[in-house]
Amino acid sequence: MANNSLMNYYVFFLGLFILLFTITDLINTSLSVSGTGFLSRRLSTGIWKLLLVIHRRWRAKRILGMGGVIILMSILINWLLLIWLSASLLFISQAESLMNVETNTATTIVSKIFYAGYTLSTLGLGDIEPVGPFWELLTATLSFTGLISISIAITYLIPVVSAEIVKRRISVYITTLGSSVEEILLNFWNGKDFKELELPFGNLTNLIILHAQNHKAYSVLHYFHAKDRKEAFVLNITNLDEVLTILLTRIPVHHRPGFNNIMGLRKAISSYLITLPAVFITPAKEVPPVLPLKKLEDCGIEIIWDQKAEATVVHLSARRRLLLSLIKDDGWEWDDLQAGGYDHEMSMIK
């Protein structure tokens, strides 16, 4: 060091710890494919729970629609502020770490914070200089760290937005099959079986696997809420999963689509469901009610009501309770699954 003032090692190592912790969280969130960092995950969940409270108290659906953007920007701002705080603490740890060139005196705490911000932004600050080789190297390191961190944080936005588009594409695709469990099944009943579901099931299998991987890598996707039910992924993926449950438990084997076709889609949905604990979604305490099948029976479709079918439905209760939690955590209710159909016609004349 070029000066004899004592360093406050507690402040220095606190700043170093915050810097390393924040960079680790940034890398785990934006570059890792295995999930979100410790800090960003808890920040996201905390903000979302607050938005849900606001929504449920004042029925502010719009606030949920902004939730994904609010959380995404909060994560980015949190990274930048913590890195700025850590850099400031490093310089503050020694009174004479920086010098004012004009007055040839040590800088104040405010000036050190100001200098840290300019260094991280790589803009530089001509009237303040580091004193001694240690602080010069630290300044260069922080400048490089700021450049890399800001670049990573900003580029993180692009794949998240792309993944959200994929999610909404899947949701709209499901609604083209039907707006409810009964409607999907009725639309694809040809009078003797449901074999025509095999093609859309195959297409959806690939899309849902893609979304499951996106959701695992970018769990912030969970907080992008769609106000339009056609784009409400949690509702439509639940409807699709309930269709598979009905086919596997209530429809005779000779009426079903191919078993491998059904199970391929089922496993694809499962690959998405197993990512939910990362956003603190756990099965609800209550089991959701069984969706009505009266319209299917009225159309002459054979429905199985024996004890074996009932036992299979009970066996799937944990899966259905998880879907119920997923729906509630997105600001919807189980009844919304049956809340009317969709108008897919678009009039160009108002």
C-alpha positions, 0 to 999 in steps of 0.5 A, a space after each residue: 500500500 502507498 499509505 499507512 492508514 489502517 484498513 478495516 478488514 471487517 468492512 473489506 471482507 463484508 464487501 468482498 463477500 457481498 460481491 462474490 455472493 452477488 456474482 454467484 447468484 447472477 451466474 447461477 440465474 443467467 448462465 446456469 441451466 439448472 435454475 435460479 440463484 439463491 437470492 434471486 429465487 427468494 426475491 422473486 417469490 417474495 415480490 410475487 406473494 406481495 402481488 398476489 395479496 394485492 390482487 386478492 384484496 383489490 381484484 387487481 388482475 392487471 398487477 399480476 399481468 405486470 408481475 413478470 416484468 416487475 420481478 425481472 427488473 427487480 432482479 437486475 436492479 438488485 444485482 447492480 445495487 449489490 455489486 455497487 454496494 460491495 465495491 463501495 465497501 471495498 473502497 470505504 474499508 480504508 480512508 486513504 484508498 482514493 485521493 481527490 486529485 484537485 485537493 490532494 486529500 483523501 475522499 469522503 465516503 460519499 465520494 467513494 460510493 460515487 467513484 465505485 459507481 463510475 468504475 463499475 459503469 466503466 465510465 471512469 472519474 478523472 478527479 478521483 484516483 486510487 492510491 497505491 498499486 492495490 487500489 489501482 488493481 482493484 479499480 481495474 478488476 471492478 471495472 472489468 467486473 462491472 462491464 461483464 456483469 452488466 452485459 450478462 444481466 442485460 442479455 439475460 432478458 432476451 432468452 427469458 422473453 423468447 421462452 415466454 413466447 414459447 409458453 404462450 404459444 403452447 397455451 394458445 395451441 391447447 385452446 385450439 383443441 378446446 377450452 375445457 376437458 369436456 370440450 377437448 374430448 368432444 371435439 376429437 370424438 369421431 363416433 368410435 374413438 379418440 385416435 385423432 388426438 394423437 397428432 396434437 398430442 405428439 406436437 404438444 409433447 415436444 413443445 412442453 418438453 421445451 418449455 419444461 427446460 426453459 422453466 428449469 433454466 429461467 424460473 422467472 417465467 413462472 411469474 409472467 401472468 396472462 390475463 387472457 385465458 387463452 394465454 393462461 398457461 397454468 389453466 390450459 396445461 391443467 386442462 390438458 393434464 386432466 384430459 389425459 387423466 380422463 383418458 387413462 382412468 375413465 375411457 375404455 382402452 379401445 377408445 383411447 389414443 395410442 398408449 405411447 402417445 398418451 404417456 409421452 405427453 404425460 411424461 412431458 407435462 411431468 417434466 414441467 411439474 417437477 420444476 415447480 418446487 424451484 418456485 416453492 410450489 407444493 401440492 395443496 392440502 385439498 384435492 380438487 373436485 373431479 371435472 364433470 363428464 355429463 356431456 360425454 355421457 350424453 353423446 353416448 361416450 362410454 365412461 368407466 365408473 368402477 372401483 379400479 378407476 376410482 382407485 386410480 384417480 385417488 392415486 393421482 391425487 398428489 398430482 392433481 393437488 399440485 396442479 391446484 396449487 399451481 393454478 392458485 399461485 397464478 391468481 386463478 381458481 379451479 373453477 376457472 377451468 370451466 369458466 366458459 369457452 373461447 371466441 376464436 373468431 376475430 372480426 376486423 370491423 368494430 
